[in-house]
Amino acid sequence: MSAQTLPAVIAILLGLVVGVVLFVPFVAVQYRRQGRLTLGQVSLWSSFLVYGLALWTYTLLPLPEPGDIACVGAQLHPLQFVADIRSFPHGSLGELRHNPAFMQVALNVVLFVPLGIFLRLGWRRGIVVSTLAGLGISLLIETTQLTGVWGIYPCAFRLFDVDDLLANTAGALVGSLLSLALKPWAARRTTARTAQPRPVTIARRLVAMVCDALAMMMVGFVVGVAINGWQLYVLDIAPADLPRGVAGAWASAVPLVLFGVVTLIAGRTVGDFAVMVRWTGGAPGVLRSLLRYAGGIGGWQALGLVAPGWDALFALVSIVVLLAARRRGGLPGLVSGARPVDERQAPAAMSSAVNGSVGAA
């Protein structure tokens, strides 16, 4: 793998990890901001996540070995790039394309154009705020380089260039201005009324199931790491002598109990909360929540604990039943008799059946 492609690969891999960790809060925020979750929203925010990580990886990586570091100074003269460009052939577009000083400035401008566009369309910030944000992020990057990654290295190993600040800020400004042409299209795509109930579709239920599974796995991962850390560093057990299966059992049992208690108290799972779904009808009160939990994420987690391998079959059956269920209750609705409804739906209207269709989640 070349030094040029390594930062891109790292940004994509880190983006996948961070995206998984942030998926549940992202879903919850999107439902409360726009009333729904669409593939376009997921694509937009995923792209920006990878873009943000790429800014970091391309400006700081690869980090040099401490013994191989070559200290560099700082370029503190604004518009020095003008003289640098003129020191190379620059009389035509073809010459500018091969002019290293010009290409460096152009790429620094282009690098921050997506930031200006996203801050305008994604965060609904004005041109001034988006431009200042570009300046602030660029200053953070350049200062990190100037300080040797805030003192980790004895000196700067990448050049601090004040012209990079100007070019990056100009890129954010250009992106903000370009967003004006995209704004009418974006407005048409995000006109969902957050206070208006929406049908509980198959896609929406699938997103809730994914949120439940991710929440279970992340809590289980943290518990497993904590148990192993306790055994290694508190009980002082050698890695080779760690009892097999102890950390895994705790990693399955703790989230099973924890999310079970949450479901019994709140009447819905983490995934239900994220996609703004409540359950109505069927068995009374706590019994309904218990049956739903056993027929959903709780049953899946329990099978993974006591009968590994069967949890995959449980997940497959859950998806099949969801696709076949008329009221989108899936297996939890089948065992509890309850049906899912939008939490924004008026209580008087919850007595009617809710028919969903595949669409925006």
Contacts in CASP RR format, 6 or more apart in sequence:
PFRMAT RR
TARGET T0000
AUTHOR 0000-0000-0000
METHOD contacts of the structure
MODEL  1
MSAQTLPAVIAILLGLVVGVVLFVPFVAVQYRRQGRLTLGQVSLWSSFLV
YGLALWTYTLLPLPEPGDIACVGAQLHPLQFVADIRSFPHGSLGELRHNP
AFMQVALNVVLFVPLGIFLRLGWRRGIVVSTLAGLGISLLIETTQLTGVW
GIYPCAFRLFDVDDLLANTAGALVGSLLSLALKPWAARRTTARTAQPRPV
TIARRLVAMVCDALAMMMVGFVVGVAINGWQLYVLDIAPADLPRGVAGAW
ASAVPLVLFGVVTLIAGRTVGDFAVMVRWTGGAPGVLRSLLRYAGGIGGW
QALGLVAPGWDALFALVSIVVLLAARRRGGLPGLVSGARPVDERQAPAAM
SSAVNGSVGAA
1 9 0 8 1.000
3 62 0 8 1.000
6 57 0 8 1.000
6 61 0 8 1.000
6 62 0 8 1.000
7 54 0 8 1.000
7 57 0 8 1.000
7 58 0 8 1.000
7 61 0 8 1.000
7 62 0 8 1.000
8 54 0 8 1.000
8 57 0 8 1.000
8 58 0 8 1.000
10 53 0 8 1.000
10 57 0 8 1.000
10 61 0 8 1.000
11 50 0 8 1.000
11 52 0 8 1.000
11 53 0 8 1.000
11 54 0 8 1.000
11 56 0 8 1.000
11 57 0 8 1.000
11 58 0 8 1.000
12 50 0 8 1.000
14 53 0 8 1.000
14 57 0 8 1.000
15 46 0 8 1.000
15 49 0 8 1.000
15 50 0 8 1.000
15 53 0 8 1.000
18 49 0 8 1.000
18 53 0 8 1.000
19 26 0 8 1.000
19 46 0 8 1.000
19 49 0 8 1.000
20 214 0 8 1.000
20 218 0 8 1.000
21 218 0 8 1.000
22 49 0 8 1.000
23 210 0 8 1.000
23 211 0 8 1.000
23 214 0 8 1.000
24 211 0 8 1.000
24 214 0 8 1.000
24 215 0 8 1.000
24 270 0 8 1.000
24 271 0 8 1.000
24 274 0 8 1.000
26 45 0 8 1.000
27 37 0 8 1.000
27 207 0 8 1.000
27 211 0 8 1.000
27 271 0 8 1.000
27 274 0 8 1.000
27 275 0 8 1.000
28 273 0 8 1.000
28 274 0 8 1.000
30 36 0 8 1.000
30 37 0 8 1.000
30 41 0 8 1.000
31 37 0 8 1.000
31 274 0 8 1.000
31 275 0 8 1.000
31 276 0 8 1.000
32 194 0 8 1.000
32 276 0 8 1.000
33 194 0 8 1.000
34 41 0 8 1.000
34 190 0 8 1.000
34 192 0 8 1.000
34 194 0 8 1.000
35 192 0 8 1.000
35 193 0 8 1.000
35 194 0 8 1.000
35 196 0 8 1.000
35 198 0 8 1.000
35 276 0 8 1.000
36 192 0 8 1.000
36 198 0 8 1.000
36 360 0 8 1.000
36 361 0 8 1.000
37 204 0 8 1.000
37 207 0 8 1.000
37 275 0 8 1.000
37 360 0 8 1.000
37 361 0 8 1.000
38 189 0 8 1.000
38 360 0 8 1.000
38 361 0 8 1.000
40 189 0 8 1.000
44 118 0 8 1.000
44 122 0 8 1.000
48 114 0 8 1.000
48 118 0 8 1.000
51 114 0 8 1.000
51 115 0 8 1.000
51 118 0 8 1.000
55 111 0 8 1.000
55 115 0 8 1.000
55 137 0 8 1.000
55 141 0 8 1.000
56 141 0 8 1.000
58 111 0 8 1.000
59 141 0 8 1.000
59 144 0 8 1.000
59 145 0 8 1.000
59 158 0 8 1.000
60 141 0 8 1.000
60 144 0 8 1.000
60 145 0 8 1.000
60 149 0 8 1.000
60 158 0 8 1.000
63 149 0 8 1.000
64 70 0 8 1.000
64 153 0 8 1.000
64 157 0 8 1.000
66 153 0 8 1.000
69 153 0 8 1.000
69 154 0 8 1.000
69 155 0 8 1.000
69 157 0 8 1.000
70 157 0 8 1.000
71 154 0 8 1.000
71 155 0 8 1.000
71 156 0 8 1.000
71 157 0 8 1.000
72 155 0 8 1.000
72 156 0 8 1.000
72 157 0 8 1.000
72 158 0 8 1.000
72 159 0 8 1.000
73 156 0 8 1.000
73 159 0 8 1.000
73 160 0 8 1.000
74 146 0 8 1.000
74 156 0 8 1.000
74 159 0 8 1.000
74 160 0 8 1.000
74 161 0 8 1.000
75 159 0 8 1.000
75 160 0 8 1.000
75 161 0 8 1.000
75 162 0 8 1.000
75 163 0 8 1.000
76 160 0 8 1.000
76 162 0 8 1.000
77 162 0 8 1.000
78 162 0 8 1.000
78 163 0 8 1.000
78 166 0 8 1.000
79 163 0 8 1.000
79 166 0 8 1.000
80 162 0 8 1.000
80 163 0 8 1.000
81 101 0 8 1.000
81 104 0 8 1.000
81 105 0 8 1.000
81 163 0 8 1.000
81 167 0 8 1.000
84 101 0 8 1.000
85 96 0 8 1.000
85 99 0 8 1.000
85 101 0 8 1.000
85 102 0 8 1.000
85 105 0 8 1.000
87 101 0 8 1.000
88 95 0 8 1.000
88 99 0 8 1.000
88 100 0 8 1.000
88 101 0 8 1.000
88 102 0 8 1.000
89 95 0 8 1.000
89 98 0 8 1.000
89 99 0 8 1.000
90 96 0 8 1.000
90 99 0 8 1.000
90 102 0 8 1.000
96 102 0 8 1.000
96 103 0 8 1.000
97 103 0 8 1.000
105 163 0 8 1.000
105 167 0 8 1.000
108 163 0 8 1.000
108 164 0 8 1.000
108 167 0 8 1.000
108 168 0 8 1.000
108 171 0 8 1.000
109 167 0 8 1.000
109 168 0 8 1.000
109 170 0 8 1.000
109 171 0 8 1.000
109 174 0 8 1.000
110 171 0 8 1.000
111 168 0 8 1.000
111 171 0 8 1.000
112 134 0 8 1.000
112 137 0 8 1.000
112 138 0 8 1.000
112 167 0 8 1.000
112 168 0 8 1.000
112 169 0 8 1.000
112 170 0 8 1.000
112 171 0 8 1.000
112 172 0 8 1.000
112 175 0 8 1.000
113 171 0 8 1.000
113 172 0 8 1.000
113 174 0 8 1.000
113 175 0 8 1.000
113 178 0 8 1.000
114 175 0 8 1.000
115 130 0 8 1.000
115 133 0 8 1.000
115 134 0 8 1.000
115 137 0 8 1.000
115 171 0 8 1.000
115 172 0 8 1.000
115 175 0 8 1.000
116 130 0 8 1.000
116 131 0 8 1.000
116 133 0 8 1.000
116 134 0 8 1.000
116 171 0 8 1.000
116 172 0 8 1.000
116 173 0 8 1.000
116 174 0 8 1.000
116 175 0 8 1.000
116 176 0 8 1.000
116 179 0 8 1.000
117 175 0 8 1.000
117 176 0 8 1.000
117 178 0 8 1.000
117 179 0 8 1.000
117 182 0 8 1.000
119 125 0 8 1.000
119 126 0 8 1.000
119 129 0 8 1.000
119 130 0 8 1.000
119 133 0 8 1.000
119 172 0 8 1.000
119 176 0 8 1.000
120 126 0 8 1.000
120 127 0 8 1.000
120 130 0 8 1.000
120 175 0 8 1.000
120 176 0 8 1.000
120 179 0 8 1.000
120 180 0 8 1.000
120 183 0 8 1.000
121 179 0 8 1.000
121 182 0 8 1.000
121 183 0 8 1.000
121 186 0 8 1.000
122 186 0 8 1.000
125 133 0 8 1.000
126 176 0 8 1.000
127 173 0 8 1.000
127 176 0 8 1.000
127 177 0 8 1.000
130 172 0 8 1.000
130 173 0 8 1.000
130 175 0 8 1.000
130 176 0 8 1.000
131 169 0 8 1.000
131 172 0 8 1.000
131 173 0 8 1.000
131 176 0 8 1.000
133 172 0 8 1.000
134 168 0 8 1.000
134 169 0 8 1.000
134 171 0 8 1.000
134 172 0 8 1.000
135 165 0 8 1.000
135 168 0 8 1.000
135 169 0 8 1.000
135 172 0 8 1.000
137 168 0 8 1.000
138 164 0 8 1.000
138 165 0 8 1.000
138 168 0 8 1.000
138 169 0 8 1.000
139 165 0 8 1.000
141 168 0 8 1.000
142 160 0 8 1.000
142 161 0 8 1.000
142 164 0 8 1.000
142 165 0 8 1.000
143 160 0 8 1.000
144 150 0 8 1.000
145 156 0 8 1.000
145 157 0 8 1.000
145 158 0 8 1.000
145 159 0 8 1.000
145 160 0 8 1.000
146 156 0 8 1.000
146 160 0 8 1.000
147 156 0 8 1.000
148 154 0 8 1.000
148 155 0 8 1.000
148 156 0 8 1.000
148 157 0 8 1.000
192 198 0 8 1.000
195 344 0 8 1.000
196 344 0 8 1.000
197 341 0 8 1.000
197 342 0 8 1.000
197 344 0 8 1.000
197 345 0 8 1.000
197 346 0 8 1.000
197 349 0 8 1.000
198 204 0 8 1.000
198 342 0 8 1.000
198 344 0 8 1.000
198 360 0 8 1.000
199 342 0 8 1.000
199 354 0 8 1.000
199 355 0 8 1.000
199 356 0 8 1.000
199 357 0 8 1.000
200 277 0 8 1.000
200 328 0 8 1.000
200 340 0 8 1.000
200 341 0 8 1.000
200 342 0 8 1.000
200 354 0 8 1.000
200 356 0 8 1.000
201 328 0 8 1.000
201 356 0 8 1.000
201 357 0 8 1.000
201 358 0 8 1.000
201 359 0 8 1.000
201 360 0 8 1.000
201 361 0 8 1.000
202 322 0 8 1.000
202 323 0 8 1.000
202 328 0 8 1.000
202 356 0 8 1.000
202 357 0 8 1.000
202 358 0 8 1.000
202 359 0 8 1.000
203 358 0 8 1.000
203 359 0 8 1.000
203 360 0 8 1.000
203 361 0 8 1.000
204 275 0 8 1.000
204 277 0 8 1.000
204 328 0 8 1.000
204 361 0 8 1.000
205 275 0 8 1.000
205 277 0 8 1.000
205 322 0 8 1.000
205 328 0 8 1.000
205 329 0 8 1.000
205 330 0 8 1.000
205 340 0 8 1.000
206 319 0 8 1.000
206 322 0 8 1.000
206 361 0 8 1.000
207 271 0 8 1.000
207 274 0 8 1.000
207 275 0 8 1.000
207 361 0 8 1.000
208 269 0 8 1.000
208 271 0 8 1.000
208 272 0 8 1.000
208 274 0 8 1.000
208 275 0 8 1.000
208 277 0 8 1.000
209 271 0 8 1.000
209 296 0 8 1.000
209 297 0 8 1.000
209 318 0 8 1.000
209 319 0 8 1.000
209 322 0 8 1.000
211 270 0 8 1.000
211 271 0 8 1.000
211 274 0 8 1.000
211 275 0 8 1.000
212 259 0 8 1.000
212 269 0 8 1.000
212 270 0 8 1.000
212 271 0 8 1.000
212 296 0 8 1.000
212 297 0 8 1.000
213 297 0 8 1.000
213 300 0 8 1.000
215 255 0 8 1.000
215 259 0 8 1.000
215 270 0 8 1.000
215 271 0 8 1.000
216 255 0 8 1.000
216 256 0 8 1.000
216 259 0 8 1.000
216 297 0 8 1.000
216 301 0 8 1.000
219 254 0 8 1.000
219 255 0 8 1.000
219 258 0 8 1.000
219 259 0 8 1.000
220 251 0 8 1.000
220 252 0 8 1.000
220 254 0 8 1.000
220 255 0 8 1.000
221 251 0 8 1.000
223 250 0 8 1.000
223 251 0 8 1.000
223 254 0 8 1.000
223 255 0 8 1.000
224 247 0 8 1.000
224 248 0 8 1.000
224 250 0 8 1.000
224 251 0 8 1.000
227 246 0 8 1.000
227 247 0 8 1.000
227 248 0 8 1.000
227 250 0 8 1.000
227 251 0 8 1.000
228 242 0 8 1.000
228 247 0 8 1.000
231 237 0 8 1.000
231 242 0 8 1.000
231 243 0 8 1.000
231 246 0 8 1.000
231 247 0 8 1.000
232 239 0 8 1.000
232 242 0 8 1.000
249 305 0 8 1.000
252 301 0 8 1.000
252 304 0 8 1.000
252 305 0 8 1.000
253 305 0 8 1.000
255 301 0 8 1.000
256 298 0 8 1.000
256 301 0 8 1.000
256 302 0 8 1.000
256 305 0 8 1.000
259 269 0 8 1.000
259 270 0 8 1.000
259 293 0 8 1.000
259 297 0 8 1.000
259 298 0 8 1.000
259 301 0 8 1.000
260 293 0 8 1.000
260 298 0 8 1.000
262 269 0 8 1.000
262 270 0 8 1.000
263 269 0 8 1.000
263 289 0 8 1.000
263 290 0 8 1.000
263 292 0 8 1.000
263 293 0 8 1.000
264 286 0 8 1.000
264 289 0 8 1.000
264 290 0 8 1.000
264 293 0 8 1.000
266 273 0 8 1.000
267 279 0 8 1.000
267 285 0 8 1.000
267 288 0 8 1.000
267 289 0 8 1.000
268 277 0 8 1.000
268 278 0 8 1.000
268 279 0 8 1.000
268 289 0 8 1.000
269 292 0 8 1.000
269 293 0 8 1.000
269 296 0 8 1.000
269 297 0 8 1.000
271 277 0 8 1.000
272 278 0 8 1.000
272 279 0 8 1.000
272 340 0 8 1.000
275 361 0 8 1.000
276 342 0 8 1.000
276 343 0 8 1.000
276 344 0 8 1.000
277 340 0 8 1.000
277 341 0 8 1.000
277 342 0 8 1.000
277 343 0 8 1.000
278 340 0 8 1.000
278 341 0 8 1.000
278 342 0 8 1.000
278 343 0 8 1.000
278 345 0 8 1.000
278 350 0 8 1.000
279 288 0 8 1.000
279 289 0 8 1.000
279 292 0 8 1.000
279 332 0 8 1.000
279 333 0 8 1.000
279 336 0 8 1.000
279 338 0 8 1.000
279 339 0 8 1.000
279 340 0 8 1.000
279 341 0 8 1.000
280 338 0 8 1.000
280 339 0 8 1.000
280 341 0 8 1.000
280 350 0 8 1.000
280 351 0 8 1.000
281 288 0 8 1.000
281 337 0 8 1.000
281 338 0 8 1.000
281 339 0 8 1.000
282 288 0 8 1.000
282 336 0 8 1.000
282 337 0 8 1.000
282 338 0 8 1.000
283 291 0 8 1.000
283 336 0 8 1.000
283 337 0 8 1.000
283 338 0 8 1.000
287 336 0 8 1.000
288 336 0 8 1.000
288 337 0 8 1.000
288 338 0 8 1.000
291 332 0 8 1.000
291 335 0 8 1.000
291 336 0 8 1.000
291 337 0 8 1.000
292 332 0 8 1.000
292 333 0 8 1.000
292 335 0 8 1.000
292 336 0 8 1.000
292 338 0 8 1.000
293 299 0 8 1.000
293 332 0 8 1.000
294 302 0 8 1.000
294 335 0 8 1.000
295 318 0 8 1.000
295 331 0 8 1.000
295 332 0 8 1.000
295 333 0 8 1.000
295 334 0 8 1.000
295 335 0 8 1.000
295 336 0 8 1.000
296 318 0 8 1.000
296 331 0 8 1.000
296 332 0 8 1.000
299 314 0 8 1.000
300 311 0 8 1.000
300 314 0 8 1.000
300 315 0 8 1.000
300 318 0 8 1.000
301 311 0 8 1.000
303 309 0 8 1.000
303 310 0 8 1.000
303 311 0 8 1.000
303 314 0 8 1.000
304 310 0 8 1.000
304 311 0 8 1.000
317 331 0 8 1.000
318 330 0 8 1.000
318 331 0 8 1.000
321 330 0 8 1.000
321 331 0 8 1.000
321 334 0 8 1.000
322 328 0 8 1.000
322 329 0 8 1.000
322 330 0 8 1.000
322 331 0 8 1.000
325 333 0 8 1.000
325 334 0 8 1.000
326 353 0 8 1.000
326 355 0 8 1.000
327 333 0 8 1.000
327 339 0 8 1.000
327 340 0 8 1.000
327 353 0 8 1.000
327 354 0 8 1.000
327 355 0 8 1.000
328 339 0 8 1.000
328 340 0 8 1.000
328 354 0 8 1.000
328 356 0 8 1.000
329 338 0 8 1.000
329 339 0 8 1.000
329 340 0 8 1.000
332 338 0 8 1.000
333 339 0 8 1.000
333 340 0 8 1.000
339 353 0 8 1.000
339 354 0 8 1.000
340 354 0 8 1.000
341 350 0 8 1.000
341 354 0 8 1.000
342 354 0 8 1.000
END
